[in-house]
Amino acid sequence: MASEAREGIRNVAIIAHVDHGKTTLVDAMLWQSGIFRDNESVMERVMDSIDLEREKGITIMAKNTAITYRGTRINIVDTPGHADFGGEVERTLKMVDGVLLLVDASEGPLPQTRFVLRKALESNLPPIVLINKIDRPDARPQAVLNEVYDLFIDLDATEDQLDFPVLYCNARRGTCSPSPGGPETTLEPLFEEILRSVPAPRFDPAMPLQLLVTNLDWDDYVGRLAIGRVFNGTLSRGQDVSLCGRDGSVAQIRTTGLYGYQGLKRVEIPEAGPGDIVAVAGLENVGIGETLSDRENPQALPPILVDEPTIAVVIGVNSSPTAGREGAHVTSRKIKERLERETLTNVSIRVEPTDSADSFKVSGRGELQLAILVEMMRREGFEMSVGKPEVLSREIDGARHEPMEALVVDCPEVFIGVVTQKVGMRRGRMTKMVNHGTGRVRMDFRLPSRGLIGFRSEFLTDTKGTGIANHLFDGYEPWQGEIAHRGTGALVADRAGRATGNAIEHLQARGELFISPGDEVYEGMVVGENAREADLDVNITKEKKLTNMRASTADEAIHLVPPRVMSLEQSLEFLAEDELLEVTPVSLRLRKKVLPAVKRK
């Protein structure tokens, strides 16, 4: 066991549910630590460096930064808040000695709060609780604090873990106070609490070098970077080390660069000791969860274990008539290389071959995680086809079991009936309902993971956009029985051509259309949602008949309803078993797996 502490360093992770203000708090901590010049131009949510993160307003990849406060170096790790990116949280908790648990002063603890807190308590990381957004008009800090205590007790926290410090903050303004009505000052009380409550990293001076790789990055000048924490020993630039693989193999390599963190910048350093979070260059074939150790006496650290994937999609080459027109990478070899590259940096993704050489089964934590992967690939110039998401069941004691989800719904009281009815149809059962007297109600459900496929879009429609739904993996249960997926059929184009306004006007009575006049279509392409259960083949390219006889009245203007434009996530939710989503850098098209109508009959 580690016997010495290295004062002067604190490693802390910020954990919370999605949109509770983690990245905004990191912004304020960076500014108040004096990292930026007064005249320096810095964008909001500076840690969300990926375009997709800034667009969606969520953190996808865990990132680390460092500040110095009163001579102590504080390494801060910003973690994702969405349950689908739980794999990021699990490996970043290996790097730290304490956590800042951020909770919204109005919403209180939500499913991801439970997930990340459970992981932190399992790792015996002392928490500091921050009640954020206390300036909200509907803030209820005391009630939220009681809910946090209930959550700790529910997760079997020890007496020491229950004795956590509490601070009340407004991350957007960069203010903090020890009491809800106390005077708001800078974040100094938070910095002081980190120094007081987060233990300094401990190490065993008798142990050789041990650095656990928890993240990978790329630099255009030095190539692949392995990011991790030094647990024992010291590491210097140009040192010969052993790379202990997860399969037990040991390779001899030499580091070519060593970098520490100061604010948002990587700075070259000559040496790193226990507790330091650093980036190491010169390791071409390194993977997450592997250990850098002493060359003569290599000793591996325990590998990173993450929860198993619960949902999978099949990603393959684009085989539609429009294939190859809009993307740069269209072959199965390119797609396979990109997916395998993803598994190097994302420990919760699995890629397996299928019966076809042109497609691959990709497993992950949820629809959003897989949709983010597909979106990143299309932005890199890939064309592909994506199948309907399916849950991964497993055999337990000879019986088929499926993954379950804990679903938390927050909606106005008037929608209680329609929400409980929709969840009930998906084999869900209510476990708890709380009414705070504000006109909104919070309901907890437990339902199969496959019951959530296609649920979000229906839920938003039913609650007129006012409902909030969050879910979290909640173990396995015996197979719950059949669940009806989509109660409607599809409108399918029966020939190639371009859609016309005349044809669309006549088809509007049949259902809701997805395309506009002038859009190119092909046989087997899904152009709309039928109002009835069965699929319907339609001619959407039909033009108005022209004659040499002048009509007695002038042509009447056609009236078209705007088409439904679906996002990538909505398109994946809409898919039926016999359909595929064609994804290119420019377009998203729904299609049947079998294109010719005569073969689908």
Order of alpha helices (4+ residues) and beta strands (2+ residues): beta-beta-alpha-alpha-beta-beta-alpha-beta-alpha-beta-alpha-alpha-beta-beta-alpha-beta-beta-beta-beta-beta-beta-beta-beta-beta-beta-beta-beta-alpha-beta-beta-alpha-beta-beta-beta-beta-alpha-beta-beta-alpha-beta-beta-beta-alpha-beta-beta-beta-beta-alpha-beta-beta-alpha
